Amino acid sequence: MIHFDVFTLFPDMFRSPLEGSILGRAQGEGRLCVALHDIRDYAPDKHHVTDEPPYGGGGGMVMKAEPIFNAVEAVLAEPPAGGAGFRIGDGAEGLVPVVLLTPQGRLFSQEIAAQMARQRRLALICGRYEGVDERVRQYLATDELSIGDYVLTGGELAAMVVIDAVTRLLPGALGDPTAAARDSHARGLLEGPHYTRPRVFRGWEVPEVLLSGDHAAVARWRREQALRRTLERRPDLLEDAALTAEDRAFLEELCQERGKREDGSVEEHRGREDRSLGESVELEDRPAH
């Protein structure tokens, strides 16, 4: 089982996503535990203030360091139900990674999700407003993650993405034990297309190979479609993908086909330009009326 401690100013945001589908089932089966901790509860003043204007001026508010430190240190000092004590650290035995969700963090990936899925306990800090006091980043967080090059209202949605991606990789979390290994990015490639009934929809037919019953041919078609889609949409992924000699030969064929199409498009464009130029010359040669 993996245990997530989520530190947030808005714990209610998590309740519905955590109750449904795979996450809800994983919790019910004891594979996943998510504990939500309201940072306000750990603010030392009677008004539970968790943010203040930034030193040096500027717009927005900054989350105070003290309530965040208080919350993380108090919670991680207590073991989850039936577990042993933990300390803040990098994920080694008995040490809990403390992850700050921030647009300045390293980009979350399937590889990082797989690394996190091997942990027993993880702490996620959800930033808000203009961000957190820098001392949280320097002296409390052991890692910083971003889910993309864009800015959200807070780290709560990013935390949900991390929890979902990690949970899918837990043994038994999915109905099909091989499903996670076939997902896009799981093997360095985008996943190929899928089809289901009806066989023909508005004149669009399912590829015949998927109806053939030839499992080897289906597997080969799916692999080729994954390679094709990755080359077309995310060619950067191919640099690190585990490719066989057969994969490389197929990609070379695709590149040659693409080169021929591009050459044909260039020739067609040149032909249109030549025709247009000829028409212009013809017009210029006509006598004026």
Buried (B, 14 or more C-beta within 10 A) or exposed (E): BBBBBBBBBBBEBBEEBBEEEBBBBBBEEEBBBBBBBBBBEBBEEEEEEBBEEBEEEEEEBBBBBBBBBBBBBEBBEEEBEEEEEBEBBEBEEEBBBBBBBBBEBEEBEBEBBBBBBEBBBBBBBBBBBBBBBEEBBEEBBBBBBBBEEEEBEBBBBBBBBBBBBBBBBBEEBBEEEEEBEEBBBBBBBBBBEEEEEEEEEEEEEBEEBBEEEEEEEBEBBBBBBBBBBBBEEBEEBBEEBEBEEEBEEBBEEBEEEEEEEEEEEEEEEEEEEEEEEEEEEEEEEEEEE
